[in-house]
Amino acid sequence: MFEQGTTLSQIIGTSLASFLLALLFLRIYLPFAPKRPGTPIGKIRLGIREKVLIFRPTLIPLLLLLFVNQIPVSGIQFSFMLPGTELMIMLAVLIAALVPMAYVFTTEGYSLSNGQSHKWENYRRYEIESGTVVLEGKGERPLKQKLYIPPEKENALRTVLKRFVG
């Protein structure tokens, strides 16, 4: 069934890498996302810097997985991923970085590409600081949502936020 030398740990390691890559691509494209509510009012395209910041929670474990896979155990190079998995990870991360992404703003809220829509009514205030927008939610324990945008787009976004948040 599996090629010679395949162990359960290699299958588990490759499955973990595949799961993390699936999470990465779900941030880019959500296949069954509901239609965005509201009328579109703007779009901010993201560069490599912003994508890396958005993908960071998935990229760090992926890179850690690649690093740990290269550590020799007792002087023997032991791979806990199936052959070709490292190449698959590197190509997938490169593809993810090259796929166009944008924040889409509507009269009802915003979303990342075609992902989950976040309503303006859930936020009470915002802060814009050097390419990062922090939206503070309402309630006793407000959650903070970070949007990473190109610094040159801050003023355009500020006008939208003044109109809908707070």
Buried (B, 14 or more C-beta within 10 A) or exposed (E): EEEEEEEEEBBEBBEBBBEBBEBBBEBBEBEEBEEBEBEEBBEBEBEEEBBBBBBEEBBEBBEEBBEEBEEEEEEEEEBBBBEEBBEBBEEBBEEBBEEEBBBBBBEBBBBBBBBEBBEBEBBEEBEBEEBBBBBBBEEEEBEEBEBBBBEEBBEEBEEBBEEBBE
